[in-house]
Amino acid sequence: MRILYSIFVLGVVLALSGFAFIHSGVYNVTAMDEHSSLGKWALHTTMKNSVEARGSEVDVPSNLASEEMIRQGARGYDQLCVACHLKPGLEDTLLRQGLNPTPPSLTEAGAFGPGEQFWIIKNGIKMTGMPAWGVTHDDKDLWEITAFIQRLPSLSEAEYTRLVQPEPGVQAKADDGHDHDHGNMDGMMMMGESSQGESSHGAPGHHAMSGQDSASQSEASGHHSEKEPKAASEPKADDHYADGHSH
């Protein structure tokens, strides 16, 4: 009986200690500090086992390796994923450098199969910065991205570019009516593009001109500040991800 009482008291003490620790603010949640080795192991192992348990139940489409799915998925990947998971020829990005844990580079072969990758893309991963794209995209879109990710590690920089920006003669088989324009994340990738040369801080072309500087330059050159309407960008006819249906 005394043993049970001692266990109960110990449990109460541990619970109160944990409660006090949580409310004390002692633990620093800054993303600038790395997790401890034990913390990394615990978080990664928990995530890996969770994904494997759920991804193993996903039915993988039989046409996952088709060139059409891969081509369509290339555009989705380029618009949604590159800022975190890189592409051939891109070593790092502004966004990726600030994330902790650092997102894996999908240009290298990973441990997850297509079912698991699809589950991650659709459901996201808590407290990693990985969003749940299933909130804004249907399964067809996400399977196309999954198909491309399976091919990505084997692609050269030129091959990647051809898939994302096909030559004029390469057209989509059909417009299936569920295109998406995922937006432009170039601003989050400038550091990666400058990593082979100058740092983005202070590098030419890496900062937008302020309104005041723009006005001053306009007056100095004799131009008035009247704004001309910008022509609306038109989606490419074969772009499965560019009809303005943005998310």
N, C-alpha and C positions, 0 to 999 in steps of 0.2 A: 504493500500500500504506500509506503514511504517513497518507493521508487517511482510510482505513478505520480505522486505529488511533486517529486523533484523534477520530473519531466514536464509536468504542467507549468511549474514555476519557470523553468528554463525557457519554455516556449513563450510565455508571457513576456519575459525579459527580452528575448530576441525580437519579438514583435514590437515592443515599445522602443527598443533601440533602433530598429529599422524605421519606425515612424518618425523618431526624433532626427535620424540622419536625413530622411527625405525632406523634412521641413526646415532643416538647419541651413540649407544652401551651401554646405561645405563642399559638396561635389561640384566641380567645374564642368559644365556641359559644353564648353567651347569646342567648336569643330577644328580649332587650330592645334589642339593636343591630340596625339595618337592614343588609341585605346591601349591598355596593357595587353601583354601577350595572352594572359588568361581571358581577358575580356574579348579579344579578337577571336580566340578559339571558341569561346562559348557562343558568341553572336553568329559566327560563320557556320558552326556546326548545327546550331538550332535552325538557321535559315536553310541550309542545304538539306537537312532531313525533312523539314517541312515542305519544301518545294518538291523533293523526290516523292514524298508520300502522296501529294496531290497531283503532280504532273504525270505520274504513272497511270492515272485513271483517265487521262485525256485521249480521245480518239484522234489520231493524226490523219489528215486527209491523204488520200492515195496519190493526189497530183501535186504533192508538196514540192517535188523536184522539177516541176514544169518551168520552162523558160519564161512563160507569161507571168506566173506567180512571182518568180524571182525578180523580173523586170519591174513589176508593179510595186513589189516590196522594197526595191532599191530606192524609189522615190520617197516612200513612207519613212524608211530608215534615215535617209538623208535629211529629211525635214524634222523628224522627231528625236532621233537618237544620237546623231553625230557629236553634238556638243558635250555629251557625257561619255559615249562609248567609242568615239574616234572613227576614223576611216583610213584607208591606205594613204600614206603620205602626210597624215596629220598626227603629230606626236603628243600634243596636249592642247587644252583649251582653257579659257578664263574660268568657265563654270566648273570644269572638272577639277581644277587645282584647289577650289575652295570646298569641295565635298569631302566628307569624312564619314564612312569609309570611301576611298577612291573607287569610282565605278570601274568594273573590269573593261579592258579593251577587247571588244568583240572582233577585232581584226586577228586575234589569236584564238586558236581552238580552245573551247572551254569544256567543262565537265558535264554540262547539261545537254540532254537530247532535245528534239523538237517539241515534244509534249511539255516538257518542263520549261523550255524557253517561252512557249506560248502562254503557259500559266503565269509566268513572271510578268510578261508584257501586259497581259490582261488584268492581273490582280495587283501588281506592284509589290514592293517590299517595304514594310513599315520602318520608319526611322533611318532610311538610307538615301532618300531623295529619289528613289525609283517610283514614278507615278503609276497609277492603275489606269492604263489607257483603255480598258474595257468600259470605263465610265463614259467615254466620248466616242468610241469607235466600235464598230461591229466586228464579229469574229472573222469575217472574210478579210477585212483590212489587216487584222492582227496576224492571221495565218500567212498573208503575203509577206509581212515583215519577218515573220519567223522563217519562212522559206529563204528569204534573202540572207538572214543571219547565218543559216546553215552553209550558204555558199561563200559568205564574206571572207573567212580566213584564207581562202585560196585565190582571192582576187588581187591583181596588181592595181596600182594607182590608175593606170590607163583603162583597165577593164572596168573598174568601179565608175570612172567618169562616163564611159560609154553606156553603162546601164542607167545611170542617173540622168544623163543628158544624151539620149540616143541621137544618131545622125538623122537628118531629115527623111531619109528613105525608110527608116524603121518606124512603123506605125503600130499602134495598139490594134489588136484583133477586133475589139468592139468596145464601145462605151457602155458600161453596165449601169451607169447612173448613180454610182455611189462614190464619186471622186471627192477628195478632200484637199484643201489647202491648209497645211499645218502651220504656216507662218514662217518667218525668216529668223533664224537663230544665229546669223553670222556674227552678230555683236558678241556672242558668248564664245566664239571660236577664234577671236583675233590673236590671243596669246599663242595658240597652237600654230597659227600660220606664221607668226613672227619668231617662233622658237628657233627657227633655223637661221634667223638673222637678228634684227634688232628686237629689243623688248618692246611690248606694246605701249609701255608708258613713255610718252614723248616721241614715239615713232611716227613718221609722216603718215597721214591718212588714217590713223587709228582713233582719232577723236573728232567728233562732229563739231563743226564751227558753231559757236554760240550765236544767238540772234543779234547781239550787239556787234560782234565782230563782223557778221555777215552784212549788217546794215552799214557799218563803217566802210567796208570794202566796196559796197555798192555805190555809196556816195563818192568815194574816191575815184571810182572808175567812170563817174558820170551817169550811172544808171539809177533809176528810181526804184523804190522798194515795193512797187506794186507787184503783187504775186500773180503769176500766170497759172491758170488751172493745169493741174497735172493730168496727163492722159491716163485713163484707167488701164492697168495692165490686164492683158487678155490671156487666159489660160491656154496652154498648148493643147492642140487637138488630141494628142495621144497621152496627155498627162492624167493618169488615174487619180492623182491627188491634187488637182488644181482647178476646181470649178467655183471657188469662192465659198464653199461650204466649210467654213473654218471652225476649228474647235479650240 
